[in-house]
Amino acid sequence: MCKKCTIVLLTLSLIFFLTSACLAGAQSHSRADEKGTAVLLVTFGTSIPSAQAAFANIEKLVKKAFPETEIHWAYTSHIIRKKMAKEGKILNSPETALARLMEDGYSKVLVQSLHMIPGSEFHDIRVNAKMFENMSGGFKKVFVSYPLLAGNDNMDKAVERVISHMIPEERKADEAVVLMGHGTHHTADAVYSAMMYKFQKADPNIFMGTVEGHPSFDEVREMLLKKGIRRAYLLPFMSVAGDHAMNDMAGDEEDSWKIMLEKAGIKCIPVLKGIAEYDALAEIWIDNMKVAMSHLK
Ligand code: CO
């Protein structure tokens, strides 16, 4: 072998040795049991068994959109988690679910907020999920994807799909549709007023009200009376037809929307089906997830 060839061979061996050493080093920093991306669906939760249908439907749609990805659930409501624990059902908070996924060796997580608006729960998840990314041994990436009514385009989509998929066919134009949103002290409560504006523009007999925020029930009732409405369909504008829909909206207690409107001379027809039970509406969350997934690639 000539001297030149020996030098070339030695240099190549050295490069090979250094490259392998570097790769081995890199591997020892990453986890041996790395599993890729997991999906964590985060909802408020419900203790009403019949309302679970909404979650089953979402899971079906998520599976269809991401057949390769494992799906996990977390519940933001402490009260619901406590209540379910008493019945022997242990539900994860977003934080305990993320800790488990970390322990299980996932490197990336798509956290999907199944809330309606970007309110305090959504912002809490964002802050805490990011901490799991900063932890030593934490995830390579966590992306917290937006709730249903995030942004003007999503709001327009929701208005259009409520009108085409949620309103019972037998409803006549002079009959009202009253949607019951949750409402919050958080500034994102303004989304419901924006929705009222958009619904009114699309159909002046569709109204948006909330249980705990604005527009309030009193405002909605006043509008209905001013228009001389005699019949109204009551629909929950929440992911599930849970406690608020069954009691505050359609219940037989004096302070339910149904009873208060009937006292005002408006016949009410409640429809007990949550937003997540309508594929057309639930697909808005799935669309948000698809965008989020592209950020995790
Ligand atoms: Co509530």
Residues whose N, C-alpha, C, O or C-beta is under 5 A from the ligand:
A	BS01	CO	none
